[in-house]
Amino acid sequence: MEEKEGLGAPIEAEKVPEKREWLSVAEVARRVKLSSHRLRRLLNTGKLQGEKRRREGSRGYPWVWYTTEEAVSAYLSSVLSPREYGKRGGRPSKKGTRQ
């Protein structure tokens, strides 16, 4: 690597590993007061971050979704309410008819 005048050696950023607390969808659903069905739908469509892990040593379906409470709250804060995106319900009023 060439040295140029006035420029120091590049400083490499330290990569801090993210500390995530992976919880099952049922546990996260209880904490954020959503249904586990809704969370699984969001995970399957890719709108929510999570991972699917294989269950060990238990009966039933072998795959379980895991996600974090932070990922769900980040998704919920990004979703607009009907009032925020313009739907107020009902039919729009015509101009000049209301007083």
Buried (B, 14 or more C-beta within 10 A) or exposed (E): EEEEEEEEEEEEEEEEEEEBEBBBBEBBBEEBEBEBEBBBEBBEEEEBBBEEEEEEEEEEEEEBBBBBBEBBEEBEEEEEEEEEEEEEEEEEEEEEEEE
